[in-house]
């Protein structure tokens, strides 16, 4: 009887088990990171919402405690221009919480922070620097990722209501139009004397991978 010849395992046979462990580790790590990002975003939004609701209550109490303001007399256009020149736009610190956006038609409620850097847009809807501050007159520009807060913009329609709430009160905007523009088309964020809200996200919204264009929602203020 001939003795059995023991064959040495090939390199491929040795590599396959290690490759399986490696890809299992990568998969677990990716899922864990996604879970961390989602939990971090949810906890941040929950905390900021509680803080914001507290600030709203405090401002309402202060408003009730203060005496009624004295009605101001009408001023001329020249005086109005002088007042605006003497009172430049308010500057806010990056990362400051500015208010809350609500679009009930697409199920969106999120806090607004100053700035559009990666860390800000990971946690909240970002206010685009250089545009009007939420609650003020002019063109208010807000941005968010197409796969997080602004995912639902693909289902928004003309006539939908958008509510922006700040410690100074709430403003209601009605969607007037949507359009797709190139990334360098910044005319949509230009200053205007009209009170309008401009939402910006990447487009196509549903595309996996880089999205080369921008989806714009325009909504004039209603009240």
CORFEN-V986747 format. One record per residue. N is the residue number from 1. PHI is phi as a letter, one per 40 degrees, with the letter a starting at -180 (* if undefined). PSI is psi in radians with two decimals (999 if undefined). NEAR is the number of other ideal C-beta (glycine too) atoms within 8 Angstrom. Layout:
BEGIN
n=N phi=PHI psi=PSI near=NEAR
n=N phi=PHI psi=PSI near=NEAR
END
This chain:
BEGIN
n=1 phi=* psi=2.26 near=2
n=2 phi=c psi=2.37 near=3
n=3 phi=c psi=2.60 near=4
n=4 phi=c psi=2.41 near=4
n=5 phi=c psi=2.10 near=4
n=6 phi=c psi=2.10 near=4
n=7 phi=c psi=2.42 near=4
n=8 phi=c psi=2.40 near=4
n=9 phi=c psi=2.48 near=5
n=10 phi=c psi=2.91 near=6
n=11 phi=c psi=-0.64 near=5
n=12 phi=c psi=-0.72 near=6
n=13 phi=c psi=-0.58 near=7
n=14 phi=c psi=-0.61 near=9
n=15 phi=c psi=-0.67 near=8
n=16 phi=d psi=-0.85 near=8
n=17 phi=c psi=-0.70 near=7
n=18 phi=c psi=-0.66 near=8
n=19 phi=c psi=-0.68 near=8
n=20 phi=c psi=-0.77 near=8
n=21 phi=c psi=-0.70 near=8
n=22 phi=c psi=-0.87 near=8
n=23 phi=c psi=-0.54 near=8
n=24 phi=c psi=-0.75 near=8
n=25 phi=c psi=-0.77 near=8
n=26 phi=c psi=-0.73 near=8
n=27 phi=c psi=-0.77 near=8
n=28 phi=c psi=-0.73 near=8
n=29 phi=c psi=-0.76 near=8
n=30 phi=c psi=-0.78 near=8
n=31 phi=c psi=-0.69 near=8
n=32 phi=c psi=-0.70 near=8
n=33 phi=c psi=-0.76 near=8
n=34 phi=c psi=-0.73 near=8
n=35 phi=c psi=-0.72 near=8
n=36 phi=c psi=-0.78 near=8
n=37 phi=c psi=-0.78 near=9
n=38 phi=c psi=-0.77 near=8
n=39 phi=c psi=-0.70 near=8
n=40 phi=c psi=-0.76 near=10
n=41 phi=c psi=-0.77 near=11
n=42 phi=c psi=-0.79 near=8
n=43 phi=c psi=-0.66 near=8
n=44 phi=c psi=-0.82 near=10
n=45 phi=c psi=-0.72 near=12
n=46 phi=c psi=-0.76 near=8
n=47 phi=c psi=-0.82 near=8
n=48 phi=c psi=-0.59 near=11
n=49 phi=c psi=-0.74 near=10
n=50 phi=c psi=-0.78 near=8
n=51 phi=c psi=-0.70 near=9
n=52 phi=c psi=-0.76 near=12
n=53 phi=c psi=-0.66 near=8
n=54 phi=c psi=-0.73 near=8
n=55 phi=c psi=-0.65 near=9
n=56 phi=c psi=-0.77 near=10
n=57 phi=c psi=-0.73 near=8
n=58 phi=c psi=-0.72 near=8
n=59 phi=c psi=-0.61 near=10
n=60 phi=c psi=-0.69 near=8
n=61 phi=c psi=-0.73 near=8
n=62 phi=c psi=-0.68 near=8
n=63 phi=c psi=-0.67 near=7
n=64 phi=c psi=-0.53 near=6
n=65 phi=c psi=-0.52 near=5
n=66 phi=c psi=2.57 near=6
n=67 phi=c psi=2.81 near=3
n=68 phi=c psi=2.35 near=3
n=69 phi=c psi=2.56 near=5
n=70 phi=c psi=2.24 near=4
n=71 phi=d psi=2.37 near=4
n=72 phi=c psi=2.61 near=5
n=73 phi=c psi=2.61 near=4
n=74 phi=d psi=2.51 near=4
n=75 phi=b psi=2.73 near=7
n=76 phi=c psi=2.90 near=6
n=77 phi=c psi=-0.66 near=5
n=78 phi=c psi=-0.72 near=6
n=79 phi=c psi=-0.66 near=8
n=80 phi=c psi=-0.72 near=9
n=81 phi=c psi=-0.67 near=8
n=82 phi=c psi=-0.69 near=8
n=83 phi=c psi=-0.76 near=9
n=84 phi=c psi=-0.67 near=7
n=85 phi=c psi=-0.61 near=7
n=86 phi=c psi=-0.25 near=5
n=87 phi=b psi=1.46 near=5
n=88 phi=c psi=2.86 near=3
n=89 phi=d psi=2.53 near=6
n=90 phi=c psi=2.34 near=5
n=91 phi=b psi=2.33 near=4
n=92 phi=b psi=2.67 near=9
n=93 phi=c psi=2.49 near=6
n=94 phi=d psi=2.38 near=8
n=95 phi=g psi=-0.07 near=7
n=96 phi=c psi=2.50 near=8
n=97 phi=c psi=2.17 near=10
n=98 phi=b psi=-0.43 near=12
n=99 phi=i psi=-2.74 near=13
n=100 phi=b psi=2.47 near=12
n=101 phi=b psi=2.40 near=13
n=102 phi=b psi=2.22 near=10
n=103 phi=b psi=1.63 near=13
n=104 phi=c psi=-0.49 near=7
n=105 phi=c psi=-0.41 near=9
n=106 phi=b psi=0.15 near=10
n=107 phi=g psi=0.59 near=7
n=108 phi=b psi=2.23 near=11
n=109 phi=a psi=2.08 near=6
n=110 phi=a psi=2.67 near=11
n=111 phi=c psi=2.65 near=12
n=112 phi=b psi=2.28 near=15
n=113 phi=b psi=2.74 near=14
n=114 phi=c psi=2.25 near=12
n=115 phi=h psi=2.78 near=10
n=116 phi=b psi=0.47 near=9
n=117 phi=c psi=2.97 near=8
n=118 phi=d psi=-0.74 near=5
n=119 phi=c psi=-0.58 near=6
n=120 phi=c psi=-0.84 near=14
n=121 phi=c psi=-0.30 near=14
n=122 phi=c psi=-0.44 near=10
n=123 phi=b psi=-0.39 near=10
n=124 phi=a psi=3.07 near=15
n=125 phi=c psi=2.35 near=14
n=126 phi=b psi=2.42 near=15
n=127 phi=c psi=2.26 near=17
n=128 phi=c psi=2.02 near=11
n=129 phi=d psi=2.50 near=7
n=130 phi=g psi=-0.30 near=5
n=131 phi=c psi=2.96 near=12
n=132 phi=c psi=2.51 near=11
n=133 phi=c psi=2.42 near=10
n=134 phi=d psi=2.28 near=13
n=135 phi=g psi=-0.27 near=10
n=136 phi=c psi=3.00 near=9
n=137 phi=c psi=2.62 near=5
n=138 phi=h psi=-2.79 near=12
n=139 phi=c psi=1.87 near=13
n=140 phi=c psi=2.08 near=14
n=141 phi=b psi=2.21 near=12
n=142 phi=b psi=2.52 near=15
n=143 phi=b psi=2.67 near=12
n=144 phi=a psi=2.84 near=14
n=145 phi=c psi=2.57 near=10
n=146 phi=c psi=-0.29 near=13
n=147 phi=b psi=0.19 near=4
n=148 phi=b psi=-1.86 near=10
n=149 phi=c psi=-0.62 near=9
n=150 phi=c psi=0.34 near=14
n=151 phi=d psi=-0.68 near=9
n=152 phi=c psi=-0.12 near=10
n=153 phi=c psi=-0.34 near=14
n=154 phi=c psi=-0.29 near=8
n=155 phi=b psi=0.18 near=7
n=156 phi=c psi=2.60 near=12
n=157 phi=b psi=2.80 near=7
n=158 phi=d psi=2.33 near=7
n=159 phi=g psi=-0.21 near=6
n=160 phi=c psi=2.56 near=11
n=161 phi=c psi=2.41 near=12
n=162 phi=b psi=2.25 near=14
n=163 phi=b psi=2.19 near=11
n=164 phi=b psi=2.12 near=16
n=165 phi=b psi=2.28 near=10
n=166 phi=b psi=2.98 near=12
n=167 phi=d psi=-0.31 near=6
n=168 phi=c psi=-0.16 near=5
n=169 phi=h psi=-3.02 near=6
n=170 phi=b psi=2.52 near=7
n=171 phi=b psi=2.38 near=13
n=172 phi=b psi=2.31 near=10
n=173 phi=b psi=2.56 near=14
n=174 phi=b psi=2.18 near=11
n=175 phi=c psi=2.20 near=15
n=176 phi=b psi=-0.63 near=7
n=177 phi=a psi=2.80 near=7
n=178 phi=b psi=2.63 near=10
n=179 phi=a psi=2.87 near=8
n=180 phi=b psi=2.27 near=7
n=181 phi=b psi=2.94 near=9
n=182 phi=c psi=2.71 near=6
n=183 phi=d psi=-0.50 near=7
n=184 phi=c psi=0.08 near=4
n=185 phi=c psi=1.61 near=8
n=186 phi=c psi=0.12 near=6
n=187 phi=c psi=-0.48 near=5
n=188 phi=c psi=-0.32 near=11
n=189 phi=b psi=0.14 near=11
n=190 phi=c psi=2.57 near=7
n=191 phi=c psi=2.54 near=6
n=192 phi=a psi=2.69 near=7
n=193 phi=c psi=-0.30 near=4
n=194 phi=c psi=2.64 near=7
n=195 phi=c psi=1.93 near=7
n=196 phi=a psi=2.66 near=13
n=197 phi=b psi=2.29 near=14
n=198 phi=b psi=2.08 near=15
n=199 phi=b psi=2.40 near=13
n=200 phi=b psi=2.32 near=12
n=201 phi=a psi=2.94 near=13
n=202 phi=c psi=2.72 near=9
n=203 phi=a psi=2.48 near=10
n=204 phi=c psi=2.44 near=6
n=205 phi=c psi=-0.64 near=13
n=206 phi=c psi=-0.05 near=4
n=207 phi=c psi=2.38 near=6
n=208 phi=c psi=2.18 near=2
n=209 phi=h psi=-2.97 near=4
n=210 phi=c psi=2.44 near=3
n=211 phi=b psi=1.92 near=10
n=212 phi=c psi=-0.23 near=4
n=213 phi=b psi=-3.13 near=11
n=214 phi=b psi=2.39 near=12
n=215 phi=c psi=2.20 near=15
n=216 phi=b psi=2.29 near=12
n=217 phi=b psi=2.21 near=12
n=218 phi=b psi=2.26 near=13
n=219 phi=a psi=1.87 near=13
n=220 phi=c psi=2.64 near=11
n=221 phi=c psi=2.39 near=10
n=222 phi=b psi=-0.60 near=7
n=223 phi=a psi=999 near=4
END
